């Protein structure tokens, strides 16, 4: 056969899957299934397609369908809103959640009464426990001068309890007015007209100093209260109950004045037990000699020495004062 005369037949293209099928022993080409792809739906109209006007019936059906959906949605939303309002009205007005003032326990009271606390907290009428704002109540109570802090506990459905921590008055400080102060020197309450207290009276400070506080003020009151503690244990004229005023000076320390005679005693700072032990010995000696009348000033600042002076015209002489000072020095 003439090779040149043979018609050349091009080899048919074989896909990779057909070649793979033949390689694994398939007698012929592996059958390849092909799914006919659906023609994508067009959402626009071609320029050469005529516009097709929907029928009136179709438009009415679509309009009614939209209207029905809107009505159902409106009715459902309205029903939900009404249900929420009814639930809120029930919860807000139901006695089941109402806190009754007479059932509120109040603890931690010393200076205040239960009625004063409820009045300050504005809890004199029944209130709903669910809508009760405990933070506002605590702020109202802390605005009361005697209340340092407060805790409020809720127990559902209608339980409420109040725990108050009051300021503990340690003394009275003389500023432009008289104020109760705590152990840090903080003035927490102004004394009302006619209000009386047998607490020690302290002077020598300004309102700004006490309001701002600071280490120096705290140290000063620590010294004053240390002296007060020593005088509380005494059984003589220098007991705290017999002192009318404690005056503090940052340079010279503490000076006190007695109630009975107005005697001024310069104490200074520190060593209070030894100073008043020495002062007690001198005072006893003066009494035994009848020289205690007319005393105006005594100074126990210095170790092993007590200096004193008399009011003008007092019967005691300078020599008597000198002998008394010698008695204290020997102690």
C-alpha positions as CSV (number, residue, x, y, z in Angstrom):
1,X,0.0,0.0,0.0
2,X,1.3,3.3,-0.9
3,X,1.8,5.3,2.2
4,X,1.6,8.5,0.4
5,X,-1.8,7.6,-0.9
6,X,-3.2,6.9,2.5
7,X,-5.4,9.6,3.8
8,X,-4.1,11.0,7.0
9,X,-6.6,10.9,9.9
10,X,-5.9,13.2,12.8
11,X,-5.9,11.7,16.2
12,X,-9.0,12.3,18.2
13,X,-8.5,14.4,21.4
14,X,-8.7,12.3,24.5
15,X,-9.5,13.9,27.8
16,X,-7.4,13.1,30.9
17,X,-10.3,11.0,32.3
18,X,-10.4,8.9,29.1
19,X,-6.7,8.3,29.2
20,X,-6.9,7.4,32.9
21,X,-9.7,4.9,32.2
22,X,-7.6,3.2,29.5
23,X,-4.6,3.1,31.8
24,X,-6.5,1.1,34.4
25,X,-7.6,-1.6,31.9
26,X,-10.8,-0.2,30.5
27,X,-11.4,-1.6,27.1
28,X,-12.6,1.7,25.8
29,X,-12.7,5.2,26.9
30,X,-14.2,5.8,30.3
31,X,-17.7,7.2,30.0
32,X,-17.8,10.7,31.2
33,X,-21.1,11.9,32.4
34,X,-21.9,15.5,31.8
35,X,-24.8,17.3,33.3
36,X,-26.3,19.9,31.1
37,X,-26.1,23.2,32.9
38,X,-29.2,25.2,33.3
39,X,-29.3,28.5,31.6
40,X,-29.0,31.3,34.1
41,X,-32.1,33.2,34.7
42,X,-32.0,36.7,33.6
43,X,-33.3,39.5,35.7
44,X,-33.2,42.1,33.1
45,X,-34.9,42.5,29.8
46,X,-32.8,42.6,26.7
47,X,-33.1,45.6,24.5
48,X,-34.6,43.7,21.7
49,X,-37.3,42.0,23.8
50,X,-40.7,43.6,24.0
51,X,-42.0,44.8,27.4
52,X,-44.7,42.5,28.7
53,X,-47.2,44.2,30.9
54,X,-48.5,42.0,33.8
55,X,-52.2,41.5,33.8
56,X,-54.5,43.4,36.2
57,X,-55.3,40.2,38.0
58,X,-51.7,39.5,38.7
59,X,-51.1,43.0,40.1
60,X,-54.2,42.7,42.3
61,X,-53.0,39.3,43.7
62,X,-49.6,40.7,44.5
63,X,-51.0,43.8,46.1
64,X,-53.4,41.7,48.2
65,X,-50.6,39.5,49.3
66,X,-48.4,42.4,50.4
67,X,-51.4,43.9,52.2
68,X,-52.1,40.7,54.0
69,X,-48.4,40.4,55.1
70,X,-48.5,44.0,56.4
71,X,-51.7,43.6,58.3
72,X,-50.5,40.4,59.9
73,X,-47.2,42.0,60.9
74,X,-49.0,45.1,62.3
75,X,-51.5,43.0,64.3
76,X,-48.7,40.8,65.7
77,X,-46.6,43.8,66.7
78,X,-49.6,45.5,68.3
79,X,-50.5,42.4,70.2
80,X,-46.9,42.0,71.5
81,X,-46.8,45.7,72.5
82,X,-50.1,45.4,74.4
83,X,-48.9,42.2,76.1
84,X,-45.7,44.0,77.3
85,X,-47.7,46.9,78.6
86,X,-50.1,44.6,80.5
87,X,-47.2,42.6,82.0
88,X,-45.5,45.8,83.1
89,X,-48.7,47.2,84.6
90,X,-49.2,43.9,86.5
91,X,-45.6,43.8,87.8
92,X,-45.6,47.5,88.7
93,X,-48.9,47.5,90.6
94,X,-49.0,44.0,92.0
95,X,-48.9,43.7,95.8
96,X,-46.8,40.5,95.3
97,X,-43.7,42.7,94.6
98,X,-44.5,45.6,96.9
99,X,-42.0,46.3,99.8
100,X,-43.9,47.4,102.9
101,X,-42.0,49.9,105.1
102,X,-43.0,48.2,108.3
103,X,-41.3,45.0,107.2
104,X,-37.9,46.6,106.4
105,X,-35.2,45.7,109.0
106,X,-32.6,48.4,109.7
107,X,-29.4,47.5,111.6
108,X,-26.2,49.3,112.7
109,X,-28.0,52.2,114.4
110,X,-26.7,54.1,117.3
111,X,-27.3,57.8,116.8
112,X,-30.2,57.5,114.3
113,X,-33.6,55.8,114.7
114,X,-35.2,53.4,112.2
115,X,-37.8,56.0,111.3
116,X,-35.1,58.6,110.5
117,X,-33.4,56.2,108.2
118,X,-36.6,55.3,106.3
119,X,-37.4,59.0,106.0
120,X,-33.9,59.8,104.6
121,X,-34.2,56.9,102.2
122,X,-37.7,57.9,101.2
123,X,-39.1,54.5,102.0
124,X,-42.1,55.6,104.0
125,X,-44.6,54.3,101.3
126,X,-44.8,50.9,99.7
127,X,-42.5,50.5,96.7
128,X,-42.1,47.9,94.0
129,X,-39.1,45.7,94.7
130,X,-38.3,45.2,91.0
131,X,-38.0,48.9,90.1
132,X,-36.3,49.9,93.4
133,X,-33.0,51.6,92.7
134,X,-30.7,50.6,95.6
135,X,-27.9,52.9,94.4
136,X,-30.1,56.0,94.7
137,X,-31.2,54.9,98.2
138,X,-27.6,54.4,99.4
139,X,-26.7,57.9,98.1
140,X,-29.7,59.4,99.9
141,X,-28.6,57.7,103.1
142,X,-25.0,58.8,102.8
143,X,-26.2,62.4,102.4
144,X,-27.4,62.0,106.0
145,X,-24.7,63.5,108.3
146,X,-24.5,60.5,110.7
147,X,-24.3,57.8,107.9
148,X,-20.8,57.0,106.7
149,X,-21.9,54.1,104.4
150,X,-24.9,51.8,103.9
151,X,-25.7,48.4,102.4
152,X,-29.1,47.4,100.9
153,X,-30.1,43.8,100.2
154,X,-33.0,42.6,98.1
155,X,-34.8,39.3,98.6
156,X,-37.5,38.5,96.1
157,X,-40.4,38.9,95.7
158,X,-40.8,41.7,98.3
159,X,-38.0,41.6,100.8
160,X,-35.6,44.5,101.6
161,X,-33.1,45.1,104.4
162,X,-30.8,48.0,105.3
163,X,-27.5,47.9,107.1
164,X,-26.1,51.3,108.2
165,X,-22.5,52.2,109.2
166,X,-22.6,55.4,111.2
167,X,-19.8,57.8,112.0
168,X,-18.4,57.3,115.4
169,X,-17.9,60.8,117.0
170,X,-14.5,61.0,118.7
171,X,-14.6,64.7,119.7
172,X,-15.9,68.1,118.8
173,X,-13.8,70.5,116.9
174,X,-14.2,74.3,117.1
175,X,-14.1,76.0,113.7
176,X,-16.4,78.8,112.6
177,X,-19.0,76.4,114.1
178,X,-18.8,73.3,116.2
179,X,-18.5,70.0,114.4
180,X,-18.5,66.3,115.3
181,X,-15.3,64.6,114.1
182,X,-14.3,61.0,113.7
183,X,-11.0,59.4,114.7
184,X,-9.3,60.7,111.6
185,X,-10.4,64.3,112.3
186,X,-13.0,64.4,109.5
187,X,-15.8,66.9,110.4
188,X,-18.9,64.9,109.4
189,X,-21.7,66.8,111.2
190,X,-22.3,70.4,112.4
191,X,-23.8,70.6,115.8
192,X,-27.4,71.8,115.7
193,X,-28.5,74.7,118.0
194,X,-29.2,73.3,121.4
195,X,-27.4,70.0,120.7
196,X,-25.1,69.0,123.5
197,X,-22.3,66.5,123.9
198,X,-19.8,65.7,126.6
199,X,-17.1,64.8,124.0
200,X,-13.7,66.6,124.2
201,X,-13.5,70.0,122.5
202,X,-10.5,70.5,120.2
203,X,-9.3,73.8,118.7
204,X,-6.4,75.0,116.6
205,X,-7.5,73.8,113.1
206,X,-9.3,75.4,110.2
207,X,-12.2,73.9,108.2
208,X,-10.0,73.6,105.1
209,X,-7.3,71.7,106.9
210,X,-9.8,69.2,108.2
211,X,-11.7,68.9,104.9
212,X,-8.6,68.2,102.9
213,X,-7.1,65.9,105.5
214,X,-3.6,64.8,104.9
215,X,-0.8,63.1,107.0
216,X,-0.1,66.1,109.2
217,X,-3.7,66.4,110.3
218,X,-4.0,62.7,110.9
219,X,-0.8,62.8,113.0
220,X,-2.0,65.7,115.0
221,X,-5.3,64.0,115.9
222,X,-3.4,60.8,116.7
223,X,-1.4,62.8,119.3
224,X,-4.6,64.4,120.7
225,X,-6.4,61.1,121.0
226,X,-3.4,59.5,122.6
227,X,-3.4,62.2,125.3
228,X,-7.2,61.7,125.7
229,X,-6.7,58.0,126.2
230,X,-4.2,58.7,129.0
231,X,-6.5,61.2,130.7
232,X,-9.5,58.8,130.5
233,X,-7.7,56.5,133.0
234,X,-7.1,59.3,135.6
235,X,-9.2,59.8,138.7
236,X,-8.3,63.4,139.5
237,X,-8.9,66.9,138.1
238,X,-7.1,66.1,134.9
239,X,-9.5,63.4,133.8
240,X,-10.9,64.0,130.3
241,X,-14.3,64.8,131.8
242,X,-12.8,67.7,133.6
243,X,-11.0,69.2,130.6
244,X,-12.9,71.9,128.7
245,X,-10.6,72.2,125.7
246,X,-7.6,70.7,123.9
247,X,-5.7,73.2,121.8
248,X,-3.3,72.0,119.2
249,X,-0.3,74.0,117.9
250,X,1.9,72.5,115.2
251,X,5.1,74.0,116.8
252,X,4.4,73.8,120.6
253,X,2.1,70.8,120.7
254,X,-1.0,70.4,122.9
255,X,-2.3,72.8,125.6
256,X,-5.4,71.9,127.6
257,X,-7.7,73.9,129.8
258,X,-9.6,72.5,132.9
259,X,-13.3,73.1,133.4
260,X,-13.3,73.8,137.1
261,X,-10.7,76.6,137.3
262,X,-9.7,77.2,133.7
263,X,-6.1,76.1,134.5
264,X,-3.9,76.2,131.4
265,X,-1.6,73.2,131.1
266,X,1.1,73.1,128.5
267,X,1.7,69.5,127.6
268,X,3.7,69.5,124.3
269,X,3.9,66.2,122.4
270,X,4.6,62.6,123.5
271,X,5.4,61.0,126.9
272,X,1.9,61.8,128.2
273,X,1.8,59.1,130.9
274,X,5.0,60.3,132.6
275,X,4.1,64.0,132.2
276,X,0.8,63.6,134.0
277,X,2.3,61.3,136.7
278,X,4.7,64.1,137.5
279,X,2.0,66.7,137.3
280,X,-0.2,64.7,139.7
281,X,2.6,64.6,142.3
282,X,3.1,68.3,142.1
283,X,-0.6,69.0,142.4
284,X,-0.9,66.7,145.4
285,X,2.0,68.5,147.1
286,X,0.4,71.9,146.4
287,X,-2.9,70.8,147.9
288,X,-1.2,69.5,151.0
289,X,0.5,72.9,151.5
290,X,-2.7,74.8,150.6
291,X,-1.0,76.3,147.6
292,X,-3.3,75.1,144.9
293,X,-5.6,78.1,144.9
294,X,-5.0,80.7,142.2
295,X,-3.0,78.5,139.8
296,X,-3.2,79.9,136.3
297,X,-0.6,78.0,134.3
298,X,1.4,74.8,134.5
299,X,4.0,73.5,132.1
300,X,5.0,69.8,131.8
301,X,6.8,69.9,128.5
302,X,10.3,69.4,129.9
303,X,11.5,66.2,131.5
304,X,11.8,66.2,135.3
305,X,10.4,69.7,135.7
306,X,7.1,71.4,136.2
307,X,6.8,75.2,135.9
308,X,3.8,77.0,137.2
309,X,2.4,80.5,137.7
310,X,-0.4,82.1,139.7
311,X,-3.1,84.6,138.8
312,X,-2.3,88.2,139.9
313,X,-3.4,88.8,143.4
314,X,-3.4,85.1,144.4
315,X,-2.4,84.3,147.9
316,X,0.4,81.9,146.9
317,X,3.9,83.4,146.7
318,X,6.6,82.9,144.2
319,X,8.5,81.0,146.9
320,X,5.7,78.4,147.2
321,X,5.8,78.0,143.5
322,X,9.5,77.3,143.5
323,X,9.2,74.7,146.3
324,X,6.4,72.9,144.3
325,X,8.6,72.8,141.2
326,X,11.5,71.3,143.3
327,X,9.1,68.6,144.5
328,X,8.3,67.7,140.9
329,X,11.9,67.7,139.9
330,X,12.8,65.3,142.7
331,X,10.2,62.8,141.4
